[in-house]
Amino acid sequence: MKYVLVDSTNEIIDNIESATIDGAEEYFMKRKQMEDRSKFYKVWTIKTKKEYDLNEEAFRRKPSSESIEWWVEEDNYLDIDKS
């Protein structure tokens, strides 16, 4: 499975093909020369490539409620006498 190292701005910094997330974590921590796991996760996040892509797609997608403007059309067909 492909894992990506993501920074705080959600940019991919590095990637690796690994069988487990533990292998990816060890690789990225050694690559960044960090021993302390808590400090590492304050700066970076490890995600699967699929998870990263789904998050990016959801972030870019327009909300479904944005295009519905029911109140604009409602005025045209009301049965109120306008005289």
C-alpha positions as CSV (number, residue, x, y, z in Angstrom):
1,M,0.0,0.0,0.0
2,K,1.2,3.5,-0.7
3,Y,1.6,5.9,2.2
4,V,2.2,9.6,2.1
5,L,3.8,12.1,4.5
6,V,1.7,15.2,4.8
7,D,2.7,18.5,6.4
8,S,0.5,21.0,8.3
9,T,-0.6,22.7,5.1
10,N,-1.9,19.3,3.7
11,E,0.9,19.1,1.1
12,I,2.5,15.7,0.3
13,I,6.2,15.8,1.3
14,D,7.2,12.2,0.6
15,N,5.7,8.8,-0.2
16,I,6.6,5.2,0.2
17,E,5.2,1.8,-0.8
18,S,5.0,-0.3,2.4
19,A,3.1,-3.4,3.6
20,T,2.2,-1.7,7.0
21,I,1.8,1.7,8.4
22,D,4.4,0.9,11.0
23,G,7.0,0.4,8.2
24,A,6.0,3.7,6.7
25,E,6.2,5.4,10.0
26,E,9.7,4.1,10.7
27,Y,10.9,5.1,7.2
28,F,9.5,8.7,7.5
29,M,10.8,9.2,11.0
30,K,14.3,8.0,10.0
31,R,14.1,10.1,6.8
32,K,13.3,13.2,8.9
33,Q,15.9,12.1,11.5
34,M,13.4,12.3,14.4
35,E,13.4,9.9,17.3
36,D,10.5,11.3,19.3
37,R,7.2,10.1,17.9
38,S,5.1,12.8,19.6
39,K,7.2,15.6,18.1
40,F,7.1,13.9,14.7
41,Y,3.2,13.9,14.7
42,K,3.0,17.5,15.7
43,V,4.6,18.4,12.4
44,W,3.5,15.7,10.0
45,T,0.8,13.2,9.4
46,I,1.0,9.8,7.7
47,K,-2.0,8.8,5.5
48,T,-2.6,6.2,2.8
49,K,-2.6,7.7,-0.6
50,K,-6.3,6.8,-1.0
51,E,-7.2,8.5,2.2
52,Y,-5.3,11.7,1.1
53,D,-7.0,11.7,-2.3
54,L,-10.5,11.3,-0.7
55,N,-9.8,14.1,1.7
56,E,-8.7,16.4,-1.2
57,E,-11.7,15.5,-3.3
58,A,-14.1,16.3,-0.4
59,F,-12.3,19.6,0.2
60,R,-12.6,20.7,-3.4
61,R,-16.2,19.6,-3.9
62,K,-18.9,22.3,-3.7
63,P,-21.5,21.7,-0.9
64,S,-24.7,20.2,-2.3
65,S,-26.8,22.8,-0.6
66,E,-25.0,25.8,-2.2
67,S,-26.9,25.6,-5.5
68,I,-30.4,25.2,-4.1
69,E,-32.1,28.5,-3.8
70,W,-35.8,27.5,-3.2
71,W,-36.7,31.0,-2.0
72,V,-35.9,32.6,-5.4
73,E,-38.4,30.5,-7.3
74,E,-41.1,30.5,-4.7
75,D,-42.3,34.1,-5.4
76,N,-43.3,33.2,-9.0
77,Y,-46.2,30.9,-8.2
78,L,-47.8,32.0,-5.0
79,D,-51.6,32.2,-4.9
80,I,-51.6,35.6,-3.2
81,D,-53.7,38.4,-4.8
82,K,-51.2,41.1,-5.6
83,S,-53.7,43.9,-6.1
